[in-house]
Amino acid sequence: MASFYDRKILPALLTCACSSPPMMKQRAKVVPQAQGKVLELGIGMGLNLQFYDPAKVESVAGVDPAAELRVRAQAAPRDPRLVVEVADGTAEALPFEDASFDTVVCTFTLCSVHTPRAALDEARRVLKPGGRFLFCEHGLSPDSDVAKWQRRVEPIWKRLAGGCRLTRPVASAIAEAGFALERVETMYVPGTPRIAGWNEWGSASA
C-alpha cells in the first residue's frame, strides 16, 4: 500500500513542479505534434491533455501506475472532442499489442521509470513502423559542475520526488534504444534550478 506521503503529499508537489509556466511551455512545444492513435507514457496528472489537437489525434491512451495520478488525469482539462482512456500500467510493460500506435508521447517520464531502456523498447514495440516518438525530458547536464551536483543531490531527491532521477541521459538513451533521432533541442528551463533544469526535447522515428 502506498504511504500517506505518496498518496497525499507527493501528487500535490508534482502538480506544483510539473505545471509551472516554464514546464508547461516545454510541453506545448512537443505535444501538439502528436497525430493518429497516441499513447502517452506516464500520463500522470494529465497535464499534456490540453495540448493535443483533436483535429489530428484519433485517440489518446495514457498509462500510469499511480492511482492517485490517474484520477487527476481523468479530470484534467482537454478539448471535449478528444477521446481519452487512462489505464493502470507501467512504461516497461505496456498492456497493448505490437504496432498499435502512430505516436508515443513521453514527457518528464524517463527520469522516474525503473528501467528506461525497457520503457523505450516497449515504446518501439507498440509503435507502428515509421511511427513517431515525441519526447521532452530533464536529465544529465552536459556541464561538469552541474552534473557533479546532480550526482550529489540525486539520492535524497529521488526519495522526495517519487523516484525521479537527475542524472539519466535523454537523447543518447533514445538513440541507443534503436530510434532514429529526427530533431533534438536543448536548454536549461528558465526559472528552474539547474540541477533539475537541463531539458532535451524533440522527435524520433521507430
N, C-alpha and C positions, 0 to 999 in steps of 0.2 A: 504494500500500500504506500502511496506517495505521502511524504511528510507534509506537515502543515506549511512549511516554507515553500515546498514545491507546488502545493495546491493553491495557496492564497497569496503569498508574497512574491514568488518568482514571476507569475504571469503579469502582475502589476509592474514589476521592474522591467520586464521585457517589453511591455507595451510602451512604457515611457522611453526606453532607449531606442527601440526599433522604429518608433513612429515619429521621431524628431524630424523637423523640416528638412535638414540635410539628408537624412536617411531616406525619407520619402522621395526626395528629388532624385536620388540614385535609383530607386525602384522604378520611377517614372521614365528613366532612360532605357529600361530594358523590357519591362512587361508589355507595353503596347505593341511590341514586335511579334508577339505570340499570335499564332493562327491555327485554324483547324481544331482538332481534338488536342487538348492541352492537359498535361499532368504537371502539377506543382509539388515539388518535393518539400516537405516540411512546411506545410501551409500555415502553421502557427495560428496567429490571430486573424488571418485573412487580410492582412494589410495590403496585399497586392491586388485584391479583387477589384478595387475601384479603378484600376488602370487597364483592365482588359477591355478590348474593343469588341463588343458583341457583333459588329458587322463582319469581323474577321474570324471570331472564335466560335466554334460549334458548341463546345462544352469545356468545362474545367473540372478535372478531378484532382482533389487535394488529399494528401496523406499526412498524418501526424500521429505520433504515439501518445501524445498528452491529451487526455480527455478534456481538461480544463481549457486548453487552447482550441480544440476542435469546436467546443461550444461557442467560443468567441468568433471563430471563423464563420460559423453558420449565420451569425447575426451581423457580420461585418458589412459595411456599405458596399454596394455594387450596382451596376445597371440592372434594373429588374428583368431585362431581356436575357441576361446571362444565365446559362444553365450551369449550376454548381453542385458538385457532390463531394462531401468531405468524409473521408474514411479513416478508420484506425489502421495504422501501418507504419512501417519504417522504410527509410530510403534504401536500406540494404537488402530488403526482402519485399519487393513491391507485389501487391496482390493483383497483378494484371498480366495478360498474355503478351507474348512477344509481338513486337511491331504493332502496338495498339495506338500510338500517339504520333501526331505530327510535330508537336513541340513539347519539350520539357523545360520548365522554368525552375531555377534554383537560386534563391536569393537569401543570403545570410543563413545558410543551412549547413554547408560543408564544414563549418567551424565546430559544429556540435554533434554531427553524426559519429557513431562509434568507429566506423571504418570507411573513410572517404572513398577508397578505391572500390570497395564493394558497392557503395552507393552510385558511383559513376558507371560501374559495369552494369548495374541494374538499369540506369537511365538509358544506356546504349541498347540494352536488350529490348526495352519497351518502345523505343523509337522506331518509326518506320524507316526504311532505307532512305537516306538523304534528309531525315528529319533534323530539326534544329534544337540545340541545347543553348538556352539563354541563361546567362549567369551574372550575378552581382554579389561578390563575396569580400569580406575582410580577411586579412591573413598576414603572413610573414612579410615584414617590411624589408625592402632591399637595402636599407640604411643600417649599417652595422650597429650604431649606437642605439637606434630604436629597437632593433632585433634583440640586442642584449637585454634591454629592459622588458621586452615581451617575454623572454625566457624566464626572467626573474619573477615576474608577476603572475605568469600563467598558472602555477599550482593553486594559488588561492583564488584567482579569477575564475577558473573553471568550476570551482566548488560553489561560488556565489552566483554564477551566471548560467546555471543549467547545463554544465559540461562544455561550454564554449571554450575553444582553444584560440590562442592568439598567434600561434607560430606555424599554422598549416599553409603550405604553398597553394596557390589557386590555379592560375593559367597553366603552369607547368604540370600540375597534377591532372588537369583535364586532358592535356595533350598526351600524357603518359598512359592514360586510360584508353587511348585509341581514337579520340575525337580529333577532327581536323579543325584547328582554330581558324576562324574567319576574321575576327576582329577582337582586339583586346585594348582597352583603355585603362589607365591607372591614375590614381592621385590619392592624397590624404583628404579625407572628407572634412570639410570645414566644420568648426565647432565641435570636433570630436578629439579626445586625447589621441596623440599619435600612436600610442601602443595598440589602440583599437581602431585607428582611423585609416590604415592603409587599405585601399579598395581597388579591386580589379573587376572589370565588367566587360561583357561583350557577348559573342556568339561563336558557336562551333557546330559542325555537322557530324552526324553519325556515320 
